[in-house]
Amino acid sequence: MSFELSTHVYGRLELRKFSEEDLLRVLNSPEQVLTQADGTKVYQSRLTINGKVYLLREFVNDAVEPNRVKSVYRTSQIKKYWRSS
């Protein structure tokens, strides 16, 4: 599967100081994929950064080819967004 990153995503990577490598790792092998009401997919995985666990969340429009990554952020509020099986 191929992905295209929006300009917004590149800005978020720079502002939040995390790597494109981390972003691509989650896109290629997410721990969870959730679907929002509007059809946007949320790819998410837990990552350890500087000894602290974060949830990296990536918002993907998979109705276009290549799939377009619309936004990305990391949060320490894992319980708020993690879905149990």
Phi and psi restraints in degrees (range 20) as a CNS / XPLOR table:
assign (resid 1 and name C) (resid 2 and name N)
       (resid 2 and name CA) (resid 2 and name C) 1.0 -109.0 20.0 2
assign (resid 2 and name N) (resid 2 and name CA)
       (resid 2 and name C) (resid 3 and name N) 1.0 151.1 20.0 2
assign (resid 2 and name C) (resid 3 and name N)
       (resid 3 and name CA) (resid 3 and name C) 1.0 -129.8 20.0 2
assign (resid 3 and name N) (resid 3 and name CA)
       (resid 3 and name C) (resid 4 and name N) 1.0 146.5 20.0 2
assign (resid 3 and name C) (resid 4 and name N)
       (resid 4 and name CA) (resid 4 and name C) 1.0 -118.0 20.0 2
assign (resid 4 and name N) (resid 4 and name CA)
       (resid 4 and name C) (resid 5 and name N) 1.0 133.5 20.0 2
assign (resid 4 and name C) (resid 5 and name N)
       (resid 5 and name CA) (resid 5 and name C) 1.0 -96.4 20.0 2
assign (resid 5 and name N) (resid 5 and name CA)
       (resid 5 and name C) (resid 6 and name N) 1.0 132.2 20.0 2
assign (resid 5 and name C) (resid 6 and name N)
       (resid 6 and name CA) (resid 6 and name C) 1.0 -74.6 20.0 2
assign (resid 6 and name N) (resid 6 and name CA)
       (resid 6 and name C) (resid 7 and name N) 1.0 163.0 20.0 2
assign (resid 6 and name C) (resid 7 and name N)
       (resid 7 and name CA) (resid 7 and name C) 1.0 -58.1 20.0 2
assign (resid 7 and name N) (resid 7 and name CA)
       (resid 7 and name C) (resid 8 and name N) 1.0 -38.2 20.0 2
assign (resid 7 and name C) (resid 8 and name N)
       (resid 8 and name CA) (resid 8 and name C) 1.0 -58.2 20.0 2
assign (resid 8 and name N) (resid 8 and name CA)
       (resid 8 and name C) (resid 9 and name N) 1.0 -41.9 20.0 2
assign (resid 8 and name C) (resid 9 and name N)
       (resid 9 and name CA) (resid 9 and name C) 1.0 -63.4 20.0 2
assign (resid 9 and name N) (resid 9 and name CA)
       (resid 9 and name C) (resid 10 and name N) 1.0 -44.2 20.0 2
assign (resid 9 and name C) (resid 10 and name N)
       (resid 10 and name CA) (resid 10 and name C) 1.0 -60.3 20.0 2
assign (resid 10 and name N) (resid 10 and name CA)
       (resid 10 and name C) (resid 11 and name N) 1.0 -38.1 20.0 2
assign (resid 10 and name C) (resid 11 and name N)
       (resid 11 and name CA) (resid 11 and name C) 1.0 -64.3 20.0 2
assign (resid 11 and name N) (resid 11 and name CA)
       (resid 11 and name C) (resid 12 and name N) 1.0 -41.6 20.0 2
assign (resid 11 and name C) (resid 12 and name N)
       (resid 12 and name CA) (resid 12 and name C) 1.0 -64.8 20.0 2
assign (resid 12 and name N) (resid 12 and name CA)
       (resid 12 and name C) (resid 13 and name N) 1.0 -41.3 20.0 2
assign (resid 12 and name C) (resid 13 and name N)
       (resid 13 and name CA) (resid 13 and name C) 1.0 -59.0 20.0 2
assign (resid 13 and name N) (resid 13 and name CA)
       (resid 13 and name C) (resid 14 and name N) 1.0 -45.8 20.0 2
assign (resid 13 and name C) (resid 14 and name N)
       (resid 14 and name CA) (resid 14 and name C) 1.0 -68.0 20.0 2
assign (resid 14 and name N) (resid 14 and name CA)
       (resid 14 and name C) (resid 15 and name N) 1.0 -45.8 20.0 2
assign (resid 14 and name C) (resid 15 and name N)
       (resid 15 and name CA) (resid 15 and name C) 1.0 -64.8 20.0 2
assign (resid 15 and name N) (resid 15 and name CA)
       (resid 15 and name C) (resid 16 and name N) 1.0 -43.5 20.0 2
assign (resid 15 and name C) (resid 16 and name N)
       (resid 16 and name CA) (resid 16 and name C) 1.0 -89.7 20.0 2
assign (resid 16 and name N) (resid 16 and name CA)
       (resid 16 and name C) (resid 17 and name N) 1.0 -2.7 20.0 2
assign (resid 16 and name C) (resid 17 and name N)
       (resid 17 and name CA) (resid 17 and name C) 1.0 59.1 20.0 2
assign (resid 17 and name N) (resid 17 and name CA)
       (resid 17 and name C) (resid 18 and name N) 1.0 48.7 20.0 2
assign (resid 17 and name C) (resid 18 and name N)
       (resid 18 and name CA) (resid 18 and name C) 1.0 -129.7 20.0 2
assign (resid 18 and name N) (resid 18 and name CA)
       (resid 18 and name C) (resid 19 and name N) 1.0 160.7 20.0 2
assign (resid 18 and name C) (resid 19 and name N)
       (resid 19 and name CA) (resid 19 and name C) 1.0 -88.9 20.0 2
assign (resid 19 and name N) (resid 19 and name CA)
       (resid 19 and name C) (resid 20 and name N) 1.0 154.6 20.0 2
assign (resid 19 and name C) (resid 20 and name N)
       (resid 20 and name CA) (resid 20 and name C) 1.0 -64.3 20.0 2
assign (resid 20 and name N) (resid 20 and name CA)
       (resid 20 and name C) (resid 21 and name N) 1.0 -29.8 20.0 2
assign (resid 20 and name C) (resid 21 and name N)
       (resid 21 and name CA) (resid 21 and name C) 1.0 -60.7 20.0 2
assign (resid 21 and name N) (resid 21 and name CA)
       (resid 21 and name C) (resid 22 and name N) 1.0 -43.8 20.0 2
assign (resid 21 and name C) (resid 22 and name N)
       (resid 22 and name CA) (resid 22 and name C) 1.0 -62.6 20.0 2
assign (resid 22 and name N) (resid 22 and name CA)
       (resid 22 and name C) (resid 23 and name N) 1.0 -42.9 20.0 2
assign (resid 22 and name C) (resid 23 and name N)
       (resid 23 and name CA) (resid 23 and name C) 1.0 -60.0 20.0 2
assign (resid 23 and name N) (resid 23 and name CA)
       (resid 23 and name C) (resid 24 and name N) 1.0 -47.2 20.0 2
assign (resid 23 and name C) (resid 24 and name N)
       (resid 24 and name CA) (resid 24 and name C) 1.0 -67.0 20.0 2
assign (resid 24 and name N) (resid 24 and name CA)
       (resid 24 and name C) (resid 25 and name N) 1.0 -34.5 20.0 2
assign (resid 24 and name C) (resid 25 and name N)
       (resid 25 and name CA) (resid 25 and name C) 1.0 -60.8 20.0 2
assign (resid 25 and name N) (resid 25 and name CA)
       (resid 25 and name C) (resid 26 and name N) 1.0 -43.1 20.0 2
assign (resid 25 and name C) (resid 26 and name N)
       (resid 26 and name CA) (resid 26 and name C) 1.0 -69.4 20.0 2
assign (resid 26 and name N) (resid 26 and name CA)
       (resid 26 and name C) (resid 27 and name N) 1.0 -41.5 20.0 2
assign (resid 26 and name C) (resid 27 and name N)
       (resid 27 and name CA) (resid 27 and name C) 1.0 -60.2 20.0 2
assign (resid 27 and name N) (resid 27 and name CA)
       (resid 27 and name C) (resid 28 and name N) 1.0 -40.4 20.0 2
assign (resid 27 and name C) (resid 28 and name N)
       (resid 28 and name CA) (resid 28 and name C) 1.0 -82.9 20.0 2
assign (resid 28 and name N) (resid 28 and name CA)
       (resid 28 and name C) (resid 29 and name N) 1.0 -20.4 20.0 2
assign (resid 28 and name C) (resid 29 and name N)
       (resid 29 and name CA) (resid 29 and name C) 1.0 -153.2 20.0 2
assign (resid 29 and name N) (resid 29 and name CA)
       (resid 29 and name C) (resid 30 and name N) 1.0 65.9 20.0 2
assign (resid 29 and name C) (resid 30 and name N)
       (resid 30 and name CA) (resid 30 and name C) 1.0 -70.9 20.0 2
assign (resid 30 and name N) (resid 30 and name CA)
       (resid 30 and name C) (resid 31 and name N) 1.0 147.8 20.0 2
assign (resid 30 and name C) (resid 31 and name N)
       (resid 31 and name CA) (resid 31 and name C) 1.0 -73.3 20.0 2
assign (resid 31 and name N) (resid 31 and name CA)
       (resid 31 and name C) (resid 32 and name N) 1.0 -35.4 20.0 2
assign (resid 31 and name C) (resid 32 and name N)
       (resid 32 and name CA) (resid 32 and name C) 1.0 -140.6 20.0 2
assign (resid 32 and name N) (resid 32 and name CA)
       (resid 32 and name C) (resid 33 and name N) 1.0 149.1 20.0 2
assign (resid 32 and name C) (resid 33 and name N)
       (resid 33 and name CA) (resid 33 and name C) 1.0 -128.5 20.0 2
assign (resid 33 and name N) (resid 33 and name CA)
       (resid 33 and name C) (resid 34 and name N) 1.0 116.6 20.0 2
assign (resid 33 and name C) (resid 34 and name N)
       (resid 34 and name CA) (resid 34 and name C) 1.0 -107.2 20.0 2
assign (resid 34 and name N) (resid 34 and name CA)
       (resid 34 and name C) (resid 35 and name N) 1.0 154.7 20.0 2
assign (resid 34 and name C) (resid 35 and name N)
       (resid 35 and name CA) (resid 35 and name C) 1.0 -116.8 20.0 2
assign (resid 35 and name N) (resid 35 and name CA)
       (resid 35 and name C) (resid 36 and name N) 1.0 126.4 20.0 2
assign (resid 35 and name C) (resid 36 and name N)
       (resid 36 and name CA) (resid 36 and name C) 1.0 -83.7 20.0 2
assign (resid 36 and name N) (resid 36 and name CA)
       (resid 36 and name C) (resid 37 and name N) 1.0 168.7 20.0 2
assign (resid 36 and name C) (resid 37 and name N)
       (resid 37 and name CA) (resid 37 and name C) 1.0 -57.2 20.0 2
assign (resid 37 and name N) (resid 37 and name CA)
       (resid 37 and name C) (resid 38 and name N) 1.0 -33.4 20.0 2
assign (resid 37 and name C) (resid 38 and name N)
       (resid 38 and name CA) (resid 38 and name C) 1.0 -85.0 20.0 2
assign (resid 38 and name N) (resid 38 and name CA)
       (resid 38 and name C) (resid 39 and name N) 1.0 3.7 20.0 2
assign (resid 38 and name C) (resid 39 and name N)
       (resid 39 and name CA) (resid 39 and name C) 1.0 93.8 20.0 2
assign (resid 39 and name N) (resid 39 and name CA)
       (resid 39 and name C) (resid 40 and name N) 1.0 -10.0 20.0 2
assign (resid 39 and name C) (resid 40 and name N)
       (resid 40 and name CA) (resid 40 and name C) 1.0 -63.8 20.0 2
assign (resid 40 and name N) (resid 40 and name CA)
       (resid 40 and name C) (resid 41 and name N) 1.0 134.4 20.0 2
assign (resid 40 and name C) (resid 41 and name N)
       (resid 41 and name CA) (resid 41 and name C) 1.0 -90.2 20.0 2
assign (resid 41 and name N) (resid 41 and name CA)
       (resid 41 and name C) (resid 42 and name N) 1.0 141.7 20.0 2
assign (resid 41 and name C) (resid 42 and name N)
       (resid 42 and name CA) (resid 42 and name C) 1.0 -114.8 20.0 2
assign (resid 42 and name N) (resid 42 and name CA)
       (resid 42 and name C) (resid 43 and name N) 1.0 109.7 20.0 2
assign (resid 42 and name C) (resid 43 and name N)
       (resid 43 and name CA) (resid 43 and name C) 1.0 -89.2 20.0 2
assign (resid 43 and name N) (resid 43 and name CA)
       (resid 43 and name C) (resid 44 and name N) 1.0 129.9 20.0 2
assign (resid 43 and name C) (resid 44 and name N)
       (resid 44 and name CA) (resid 44 and name C) 1.0 -145.0 20.0 2
assign (resid 44 and name N) (resid 44 and name CA)
       (resid 44 and name C) (resid 45 and name N) 1.0 146.5 20.0 2
assign (resid 44 and name C) (resid 45 and name N)
       (resid 45 and name CA) (resid 45 and name C) 1.0 -150.5 20.0 2
assign (resid 45 and name N) (resid 45 and name CA)
       (resid 45 and name C) (resid 46 and name N) 1.0 152.8 20.0 2
assign (resid 45 and name C) (resid 46 and name N)
       (resid 46 and name CA) (resid 46 and name C) 1.0 -86.6 20.0 2
assign (resid 46 and name N) (resid 46 and name CA)
       (resid 46 and name C) (resid 47 and name N) 1.0 134.2 20.0 2
assign (resid 46 and name C) (resid 47 and name N)
       (resid 47 and name CA) (resid 47 and name C) 1.0 -131.6 20.0 2
assign (resid 47 and name N) (resid 47 and name CA)
       (resid 47 and name C) (resid 48 and name N) 1.0 144.1 20.0 2
assign (resid 47 and name C) (resid 48 and name N)
       (resid 48 and name CA) (resid 48 and name C) 1.0 -97.7 20.0 2
assign (resid 48 and name N) (resid 48 and name CA)
       (resid 48 and name C) (resid 49 and name N) 1.0 121.1 20.0 2
assign (resid 48 and name C) (resid 49 and name N)
       (resid 49 and name CA) (resid 49 and name C) 1.0 -127.0 20.0 2
assign (resid 49 and name N) (resid 49 and name CA)
       (resid 49 and name C) (resid 50 and name N) 1.0 121.3 20.0 2
assign (resid 49 and name C) (resid 50 and name N)
       (resid 50 and name CA) (resid 50 and name C) 1.0 52.3 20.0 2
assign (resid 50 and name N) (resid 50 and name CA)
       (resid 50 and name C) (resid 51 and name N) 1.0 40.7 20.0 2
assign (resid 50 and name C) (resid 51 and name N)
       (resid 51 and name CA) (resid 51 and name C) 1.0 80.3 20.0 2
assign (resid 51 and name N) (resid 51 and name CA)
       (resid 51 and name C) (resid 52 and name N) 1.0 3.0 20.0 2
assign (resid 51 and name C) (resid 52 and name N)
       (resid 52 and name CA) (resid 52 and name C) 1.0 -119.6 20.0 2
assign (resid 52 and name N) (resid 52 and name CA)
       (resid 52 and name C) (resid 53 and name N) 1.0 141.0 20.0 2
assign (resid 52 and name C) (resid 53 and name N)
       (resid 53 and name CA) (resid 53 and name C) 1.0 -88.4 20.0 2
assign (resid 53 and name N) (resid 53 and name CA)
       (resid 53 and name C) (resid 54 and name N) 1.0 129.6 20.0 2
assign (resid 53 and name C) (resid 54 and name N)
       (resid 54 and name CA) (resid 54 and name C) 1.0 -125.2 20.0 2
assign (resid 54 and name N) (resid 54 and name CA)
       (resid 54 and name C) (resid 55 and name N) 1.0 161.6 20.0 2
assign (resid 54 and name C) (resid 55 and name N)
       (resid 55 and name CA) (resid 55 and name C) 1.0 -106.7 20.0 2
assign (resid 55 and name N) (resid 55 and name CA)
       (resid 55 and name C) (resid 56 and name N) 1.0 120.8 20.0 2
assign (resid 55 and name C) (resid 56 and name N)
       (resid 56 and name CA) (resid 56 and name C) 1.0 -96.0 20.0 2
assign (resid 56 and name N) (resid 56 and name CA)
       (resid 56 and name C) (resid 57 and name N) 1.0 121.6 20.0 2
assign (resid 56 and name C) (resid 57 and name N)
       (resid 57 and name CA) (resid 57 and name C) 1.0 -116.8 20.0 2
assign (resid 57 and name N) (resid 57 and name CA)
       (resid 57 and name C) (resid 58 and name N) 1.0 128.5 20.0 2
assign (resid 57 and name C) (resid 58 and name N)
       (resid 58 and name CA) (resid 58 and name C) 1.0 -126.1 20.0 2
assign (resid 58 and name N) (resid 58 and name CA)
       (resid 58 and name C) (resid 59 and name N) 1.0 127.2 20.0 2
assign (resid 58 and name C) (resid 59 and name N)
       (resid 59 and name CA) (resid 59 and name C) 1.0 -99.9 20.0 2
assign (resid 59 and name N) (resid 59 and name CA)
       (resid 59 and name C) (resid 60 and name N) 1.0 119.9 20.0 2
assign (resid 59 and name C) (resid 60 and name N)
       (resid 60 and name CA) (resid 60 and name C) 1.0 -124.2 20.0 2
assign (resid 60 and name N) (resid 60 and name CA)
       (resid 60 and name C) (resid 61 and name N) 1.0 130.9 20.0 2
assign (resid 60 and name C) (resid 61 and name N)
       (resid 61 and name CA) (resid 61 and name C) 1.0 -92.9 20.0 2
assign (resid 61 and name N) (resid 61 and name CA)
       (resid 61 and name C) (resid 62 and name N) 1.0 106.7 20.0 2
assign (resid 61 and name C) (resid 62 and name N)
       (resid 62 and name CA) (resid 62 and name C) 1.0 -97.8 20.0 2
assign (resid 62 and name N) (resid 62 and name CA)
       (resid 62 and name C) (resid 63 and name N) 1.0 11.2 20.0 2
assign (resid 62 and name C) (resid 63 and name N)
       (resid 63 and name CA) (resid 63 and name C) 1.0 -85.4 20.0 2
assign (resid 63 and name N) (resid 63 and name CA)
       (resid 63 and name C) (resid 64 and name N) 1.0 -4.5 20.0 2
assign (resid 63 and name C) (resid 64 and name N)
       (resid 64 and name CA) (resid 64 and name C) 1.0 -120.1 20.0 2
assign (resid 64 and name N) (resid 64 and name CA)
       (resid 64 and name C) (resid 65 and name N) 1.0 159.1 20.0 2
assign (resid 64 and name C) (resid 65 and name N)
       (resid 65 and name CA) (resid 65 and name C) 1.0 -123.3 20.0 2
assign (resid 65 and name N) (resid 65 and name CA)
       (resid 65 and name C) (resid 66 and name N) 1.0 123.2 20.0 2
assign (resid 65 and name C) (resid 66 and name N)
       (resid 66 and name CA) (resid 66 and name C) 1.0 -71.7 20.0 2
assign (resid 66 and name N) (resid 66 and name CA)
       (resid 66 and name C) (resid 67 and name N) 1.0 158.9 20.0 2
assign (resid 66 and name C) (resid 67 and name N)
       (resid 67 and name CA) (resid 67 and name C) 1.0 -57.6 20.0 2
assign (resid 67 and name N) (resid 67 and name CA)
       (resid 67 and name C) (resid 68 and name N) 1.0 137.6 20.0 2
assign (resid 67 and name C) (resid 68 and name N)
       (resid 68 and name CA) (resid 68 and name C) 1.0 -107.6 20.0 2
assign (resid 68 and name N) (resid 68 and name CA)
       (resid 68 and name C) (resid 69 and name N) 1.0 123.4 20.0 2
assign (resid 68 and name C) (resid 69 and name N)
       (resid 69 and name CA) (resid 69 and name C) 1.0 -83.7 20.0 2
assign (resid 69 and name N) (resid 69 and name CA)
       (resid 69 and name C) (resid 70 and name N) 1.0 114.9 20.0 2
assign (resid 69 and name C) (resid 70 and name N)
       (resid 70 and name CA) (resid 70 and name C) 1.0 -88.5 20.0 2
assign (resid 70 and name N) (resid 70 and name CA)
       (resid 70 and name C) (resid 71 and name N) 1.0 -35.0 20.0 2
assign (resid 70 and name C) (resid 71 and name N)
       (resid 71 and name CA) (resid 71 and name C) 1.0 -159.7 20.0 2
assign (resid 71 and name N) (resid 71 and name CA)
       (resid 71 and name C) (resid 72 and name N) 1.0 163.3 20.0 2
assign (resid 71 and name C) (resid 72 and name N)
       (resid 72 and name CA) (resid 72 and name C) 1.0 -154.6 20.0 2
assign (resid 72 and name N) (resid 72 and name CA)
       (resid 72 and name C) (resid 73 and name N) 1.0 143.6 20.0 2
assign (resid 72 and name C) (resid 73 and name N)
       (resid 73 and name CA) (resid 73 and name C) 1.0 -158.1 20.0 2
assign (resid 73 and name N) (resid 73 and name CA)
       (resid 73 and name C) (resid 74 and name N) 1.0 163.6 20.0 2
assign (resid 73 and name C) (resid 74 and name N)
       (resid 74 and name CA) (resid 74 and name C) 1.0 -119.0 20.0 2
assign (resid 74 and name N) (resid 74 and name CA)
       (resid 74 and name C) (resid 75 and name N) 1.0 151.4 20.0 2
assign (resid 74 and name C) (resid 75 and name N)
       (resid 75 and name CA) (resid 75 and name C) 1.0 -144.0 20.0 2
assign (resid 75 and name N) (resid 75 and name CA)
       (resid 75 and name C) (resid 76 and name N) 1.0 151.2 20.0 2
assign (resid 75 and name C) (resid 76 and name N)
       (resid 76 and name CA) (resid 76 and name C) 1.0 -91.9 20.0 2
assign (resid 76 and name N) (resid 76 and name CA)
       (resid 76 and name C) (resid 77 and name N) 1.0 -5.6 20.0 2
assign (resid 76 and name C) (resid 77 and name N)
       (resid 77 and name CA) (resid 77 and name C) 1.0 -87.3 20.0 2
assign (resid 77 and name N) (resid 77 and name CA)
       (resid 77 and name C) (resid 78 and name N) 1.0 64.3 20.0 2
assign (resid 77 and name C) (resid 78 and name N)
       (resid 78 and name CA) (resid 78 and name C) 1.0 -62.5 20.0 2
assign (resid 78 and name N) (resid 78 and name CA)
       (resid 78 and name C) (resid 79 and name N) 1.0 -44.3 20.0 2
assign (resid 78 and name C) (resid 79 and name N)
       (resid 79 and name CA) (resid 79 and name C) 1.0 -59.7 20.0 2
assign (resid 79 and name N) (resid 79 and name CA)
       (resid 79 and name C) (resid 80 and name N) 1.0 -29.6 20.0 2
assign (resid 79 and name C) (resid 80 and name N)
       (resid 80 and name CA) (resid 80 and name C) 1.0 -66.6 20.0 2
assign (resid 80 and name N) (resid 80 and name CA)
       (resid 80 and name C) (resid 81 and name N) 1.0 -33.4 20.0 2
assign (resid 80 and name C) (resid 81 and name N)
       (resid 81 and name CA) (resid 81 and name C) 1.0 -111.9 20.0 2
assign (resid 81 and name N) (resid 81 and name CA)
       (resid 81 and name C) (resid 82 and name N) 1.0 -18.0 20.0 2
assign (resid 81 and name C) (resid 82 and name N)
       (resid 82 and name CA) (resid 82 and name C) 1.0 -74.4 20.0 2
assign (resid 82 and name N) (resid 82 and name CA)
       (resid 82 and name C) (resid 83 and name N) 1.0 134.0 20.0 2
assign (resid 82 and name C) (resid 83 and name N)
       (resid 83 and name CA) (resid 83 and name C) 1.0 -107.5 20.0 2
assign (resid 83 and name N) (resid 83 and name CA)
       (resid 83 and name C) (resid 84 and name N) 1.0 123.8 20.0 2
assign (resid 83 and name C) (resid 84 and name N)
       (resid 84 and name CA) (resid 84 and name C) 1.0 -76.9 20.0 2
assign (resid 84 and name N) (resid 84 and name CA)
       (resid 84 and name C) (resid 85 and name N) 1.0 151.8 20.0 2
